[in-house]
Amino acid sequence: MKLWIPQLRFGPAYFEAKESWAAESADHTVIAFYTLQDRDGIAWLENIWVLPEYMGQGIGKDLFTDALSRARALGYKILRLEAEPNAIGFYEKMGMRKVGEYEYELDGQPRILPIMEIDL
């Protein structure tokens, strides 16, 4: 996880440049968020994150469902994402299917992320 910290820091400019939505706790603390991005006419769920202590409570499912609705409302026909391998089961449960892979190197080690897709 330490290797990913630079990639996982999101400032205000990031959220201002993206279609961004967040979930808050009762005290208005952001506990989860997602961002949508247009890539050649296809909606990409660029990020969807839930704080670990809030996982398993349906927040990720609610955010994902909201992302589907937002993408449809914006006129997209397909939603894609690069899935964290440990989250593939979640995305399959949400109706997504694997359509490819994205391979890159992290700290000298190859890493493969499945590309998942769902028709809107």
N, C-alpha and C positions, 0 to 999 in steps of 0.2 A: 504494500500500500504506500510506503514512503516514496517509492519511485513515481507514483502517480500524483502525488500532492501538487506539483506545479500545474498539471493538467486539470486538476479538480478545484481550482480556486476561481470563483466567479465574482466579478465586481459589478457595480452598477451599470457600467457601459455595456457589459455583455447582455444584461437583461433588457436594457433600453433598445438594443439592436435586434432583439429576437422577439418572437411571439412567445411570451413567458407567463406562466401561471404558477401559483403557489398555494400550498395548504398551510394553515396556521393552527396552532394549538389554542386553547381557550384564552391564554394570556397574550395572544397575537404574535407568538414566536413562530417563525417560518420553520416548518418541520419536514417539508417536502416541496419539490417543484418539478416542472417540466418545461422544455422549450421546443418549439417547432421551427423548422427551417425549410425554405423552399430550395430544392435542388433540381433544376431542370424540369419544373412543373410537377414534381413529386414532393409530398410532405414527408419530411424526416423528423422523427422524434429524436432530436439531437441529444437531449439529456432527460432523464427521469430519475430522480433521487428521493429516497425517503431516509430520514435519520434512522439508524439501526434500532433505537429503542421504540420506534413507532412501527416497525415492520410487523407484518402478520395481523394488522388491525383493519385491513381493507383500504388503506389510504392509497397505496400504489394502484390498486384496481380502480379506485375512484378517479385518480389522476389520469390513468390510461384511458378510461372511458370518456373522460372530459376531453382528452387530446383527440380521440376519434371524432367526437362531436365537433370540436373546433375545426379540425381538418376538413370535415364534410362541409361545415358552414362556409369555409373559405373556398370551397369548390374543388378540392382535391379528390381524386379517384383512388389513390393508393397512399398508404402510410408505410414507411420503412424505418428501420433502425439498425444500428450495429449493436448486437446484444452482448452484454457481459455473459460469458459462458455459463456462469452459475444461475443466470436468470432465464435461460432458455425455456425451462418448464413453465415459468410464469407466463411468458409471452405466448407459448403454445396454448396454454389454458385460456388465454385471451383471444385465441383464434388466429394467431399469426403462424406463418410457415417459413421455413428457411429457404432462401432463394439464392444464396451465395455466401461468400466469405471475404473478409478483409484481413489481409496479413500484413503485419508490421513487426518491427523489432523494438523491444523494450529492454534497456540495459544489456544489450548484446544477445538477448534471447528472443527467438521467434514467438509471436503471439498471434493467434487467429481468432477473429471475432466473427460469429455468424451474422449474416445480414438476413433480417426477418422482414416479412411483408404481410400486409393485410389489405384486402380490397375494401374500399369504403362504399 
